[in-house]
Amino acid sequence: MNYPMWYLPEIGGGTMIALIAIIHVFVSHFAVGGGLYLVLAERKGIREHDRGILDFTKKHTKFFLLVTMVFGGLTGVAIWFIISLVHPSATSFLIHTFVFAWATEWVFFLVEIVALFIYFYTFGRMDHRNHQIIGWIYFVAAWISLFIINGIIGFMLTPGGWLQDGDFWSGFFNPTFWPALFFRTFVALMMAGSYAFVTTAFIKDATLKRTMTVFSGKWVLGALLAALPSGIWYVSVLPQPAMELVKGASPTISRALSYGTYAIVGILIVSLLLTLTKPARHNGIYATVVMVCAFLFMGSFEWTREGARRPYVLNEIMYSNSIYKKDVERLNTEGFLQNAKWVRIQEFHEESLLEIGQDLFKNQCYACHTIGGFNNDILPRTANMSFPVLVNYLETIHDRRYFMPPFAGTSDELRALATYIYSGLQGKSMASAVLVTGGVAEMSPGEQLFADNCVFCHEAELIKTKTIGWSRDKIRLGMDNLSGLNPAMPDFNGSELEKEHLSDFILALHSPESKVMGTPHHLGESVFETHCSMCHSLTADYNPLLPKIEGWDRMRLRQALDQLDALNPAMPPLQASDEEKDALADYLMEESREVM
Amino acid sequence: MSPLIPTPDTLPVAWGWFQFLLLLTLPFHLLAMNAMVGSAALALYARFRADEPSHRLAHELAKILPFLVAFTVNFGVAPLLFNQVLYGHFLYVSSILMAVFWLAVIPLLILAYYALYLYDFRFNSLGKAGTVFLAMSLLIFFVIAFIYTNNMTLMLLPTQWVAYFQNAAGTLLNLSDPTLIPRYLHFMIGALAVGGLFVALFGKLKENRDREMADAVVRLGMNAFTWLTMVQILLGLWFLMALPKKVMLIFMGGDTVATLIFLLGLILAILVLVTGLKKKVYLTTGLAVVLVFLMSFMRAYVRMGFHEPYFSVRSLVVVPQYSPMWVFFLSLVAGLLCIAWMVKKVVEIR
């Protein structure tokens, strides 16, 4: 809201950050661990008076220089560019809070560059002792870079004491600082071994190839073993919501973690094979497998760490859509539009619902959702929702799915967003959502009241279905205590007369002249719409539900509805009455029979 | 006050520290950039000449170009950081409006960087193809500079930002700005001039090893420097005239310090012409470095002049915490000492 949004609806900023970040992390960890690998490989060559090992180390240094200095250095700048383009508010916050951490990191970046250049260009020309010292200087400077960036990245996930005192050091040495530092250091050493496999694959001399492949394999295995306990330590210090997301409450994290596991197994198998049994057979294919696995591993780790922060970009401080947590309440009363700088319309009015809705989508949803793109496409996720369900979902979005930020704005603004999604994106006619019986001209006072107050959450059809057989008195009585009928309904604050008019209108829905079709809705169908449709369709391409329950009997289905989170930790428990669950089970059984 | 300007974040130390650090570090980036662009351009020129010293120069410059890229990038990080602390709420906006171009800087630079490494490591085997790689890198440097000039001017012009509401895809530039072209030329012709001086200095340092090449290089570099500096003075005047009157007048007595810096700059520019014509490499280099510092101070005044109706760094709120800054200064000293030690060890080899 404070900054414009670089708007590429089909690509999405998150995808670009993820892509650049994963590539950078894959190279930058090598830049740290590889430094130590070079020094120790050189030392091995010096101690064993082995010309071959020294030549190998020099050759590997060239590869290292070209990969880390050019690609590592520039993708690091690229991350800085892309986060300031996609998350300017969060970037600005981090830059201002940690400017001197970054400035210090820049000093070590400079030392790294000088040391690496000298190390490479004087290889074999400088005396061993000094050359080794320069190698060590490189490694230590690179590791300190990791130390510093680790503090800032850790802050984003676990700001810890900073939330209370706003102190630089509390934020820097945050709860995940030490476990993440250990974990990343070991990962960096593992990367060093993995990248070295690339160079050792092409060694001509058989003995040297054997020696250096085994040497590299030990790095990978040792580091992997050491990374495991520090990884567990890392997860154990996560705050509760993040821990739950990591343990399965987030579908994308679950997916990332399973890729990560395959990757580790892949690395383990190949490096064990190379180290223990067949180092002489090592070749480009093995090296490629290890590199692909290592890339997947880094990717899944980064994805998990980023995902664990949700719904925040800076945990407990700023939501993913750049809205400060502390501002949400104010925005809910004052309105989002008049507090936002980069929206076209700053004052809500009914005539511009679509434009307002689009601006709200850009500012509040686009940070994570694409329109028709690869990442978190909004279209299938809202395709099955009726307008009232959509409104209701947006109102409770953060409570239902913790990893989504709450909507920030007035109920009018929320309605505009829903209108944009329902009509602007899904192309559905608002007439079907708003029109009750006929044209505006012939509206009765009750119908007018219904259109103004009720229709945003439920259409006349649903009300007709729900009040079948109700007497006029029962309807009127319900009008006094809507929240008693359904805790999700706000009470109606109209006058006595208005309540009478509304009751008349609802009663009239059941009269033979009423054009409103009752009972097209199976109760189970509306339960499905309200509780399931944001993640499932019945049979369409978007996470279809019916194939998943193929062959189930009703009892199994009904029992499953009581414990959805046991089926899949990513599913929230179904918050519906027993009656509604029964209806849902019936509905799903009927639908699956039809499909069969 | 333009309603589009974002609310800035608070500073951890007084703004003067950041202004100081920005003005201290930016000239190093400019000098490295100038050396990089100038070396690439003169290497290309040398490749088209048939004589033996030119061939050796092209080869010698090939070896140092990757270093120059590395240091240009590294020295760019610090001023970009301090710029964002003071002016992030302008810079992020302009970057987003031209996001596609801004982000393109990175892949372009990676391409140029690898091309220069290829040009260096495969100098002999590449033969004529080397010219293509070199020319491509040089062209990329000019494109990147154009992107930078667009961003650095667009961040000064909040009135132009409304274009966002017609185009949010990040493909805007600042082409309608009358200062854009003179500013770009002023920077890039200046870069070629100072780069020429750098090449002359480089030749001078090779004097003991390759007298013949050194003489040719000093002549070539100093000629490039002097002639281009003459053009540069004219371009500077064009740039000055293109500035909005209110900004221009800052240097015409509107602000005493700015006017003094401007006058000093003019005098120095004439002085380096004289020393340049006399081929006094070391003296010219010393004066030119001072000149680059003065010009980057003037650049800061231009920025303040443009921002004056909307924003002053003085208005930034400080929530003080100084200890991280002292840690930074301490690391800087330690880092520089460490670098000095390493360089000493390299010199000792010879």
Chai-1 contact restraints between the chains, C-beta under 6 A:
chainA,res_idxA,chainB,res_idxB,connection_type,confidence,min_distance_angstrom,max_distance_angstrom,comment,restraint_id
A,N2,B,P6,contact,1.0,0.0,6.0,A-B,restraint_1
A,N2,B,T7,contact,1.0,0.0,6.0,A-B,restraint_2
A,Y3,B,P6,contact,1.0,0.0,6.0,A-B,restraint_3
A,Y3,B,Y92,contact,1.0,0.0,6.0,A-B,restraint_4
A,P4,B,I96,contact,1.0,0.0,6.0,A-B,restraint_5
A,P4,B,Y164,contact,1.0,0.0,6.0,A-B,restraint_6
A,W6,B,I96,contact,1.0,0.0,6.0,A-B,restraint_7
A,W6,B,A99,contact,1.0,0.0,6.0,A-B,restraint_8
A,W6,B,G170,contact,1.0,0.0,6.0,A-B,restraint_9
A,Y7,B,A168,contact,1.0,0.0,6.0,A-B,restraint_10
A,V70,B,Y113,contact,1.0,0.0,6.0,A-B,restraint_11
A,L74,B,I106,contact,1.0,0.0,6.0,A-B,restraint_12
A,L74,B,L109,contact,1.0,0.0,6.0,A-B,restraint_13
A,L74,B,I110,contact,1.0,0.0,6.0,A-B,restraint_14
A,A78,B,I106,contact,1.0,0.0,6.0,A-B,restraint_15
A,F81,B,L103,contact,1.0,0.0,6.0,A-B,restraint_16
A,S84,B,Y92,contact,1.0,0.0,6.0,A-B,restraint_17
A,L85,B,I96,contact,1.0,0.0,6.0,A-B,restraint_18
A,L85,B,A99,contact,1.0,0.0,6.0,A-B,restraint_19
A,P88,B,Y92,contact,1.0,0.0,6.0,A-B,restraint_20
A,S92,B,D9,contact,1.0,0.0,6.0,A-B,restraint_21
A,S92,B,G88,contact,1.0,0.0,6.0,A-B,restraint_22
A,F93,B,D9,contact,1.0,0.0,6.0,A-B,restraint_23
A,I95,B,Q84,contact,1.0,0.0,6.0,A-B,restraint_24
A,H96,B,D9,contact,1.0,0.0,6.0,A-B,restraint_25
A,V99,B,V85,contact,1.0,0.0,6.0,A-B,restraint_26
A,F100,B,P324,contact,1.0,0.0,6.0,A-B,restraint_27
A,F100,B,M325,contact,1.0,0.0,6.0,A-B,restraint_28
A,F100,B,F328,contact,1.0,0.0,6.0,A-B,restraint_29
A,W102,B,L81,contact,1.0,0.0,6.0,A-B,restraint_30
A,A103,B,F328,contact,1.0,0.0,6.0,A-B,restraint_31
A,T104,B,F328,contact,1.0,0.0,6.0,A-B,restraint_32
A,T104,B,S331,contact,1.0,0.0,6.0,A-B,restraint_33
A,W106,B,V77,contact,1.0,0.0,6.0,A-B,restraint_34
A,W106,B,A78,contact,1.0,0.0,6.0,A-B,restraint_35
A,V107,B,S331,contact,1.0,0.0,6.0,A-B,restraint_36
A,V107,B,L332,contact,1.0,0.0,6.0,A-B,restraint_37
A,V107,B,G335,contact,1.0,0.0,6.0,A-B,restraint_38
A,L110,B,N74,contact,1.0,0.0,6.0,A-B,restraint_39
A,V111,B,G335,contact,1.0,0.0,6.0,A-B,restraint_40
A,V111,B,C338,contact,1.0,0.0,6.0,A-B,restraint_41
A,I113,B,A70,contact,1.0,0.0,6.0,A-B,restraint_42
A,I113,B,N74,contact,1.0,0.0,6.0,A-B,restraint_43
A,V114,B,I339,contact,1.0,0.0,6.0,A-B,restraint_44
A,I118,B,M342,contact,1.0,0.0,6.0,A-B,restraint_45
A,I118,B,V346,contact,1.0,0.0,6.0,A-B,restraint_46
A,R125,B,I349,contact,1.0,0.0,6.0,A-B,restraint_47
A,M126,B,I349,contact,1.0,0.0,6.0,A-B,restraint_48
A,N130,B,K345,contact,1.0,0.0,6.0,A-B,restraint_49
A,I134,B,M342,contact,1.0,0.0,6.0,A-B,restraint_50
A,F168,B,Q321,contact,1.0,0.0,6.0,A-B,restraint_51
A,F168,B,P324,contact,1.0,0.0,6.0,A-B,restraint_52
A,K341,B,L4,contact,1.0,0.0,6.0,A-B,restraint_53
A,R344,B,F165,contact,1.0,0.0,6.0,A-B,restraint_54
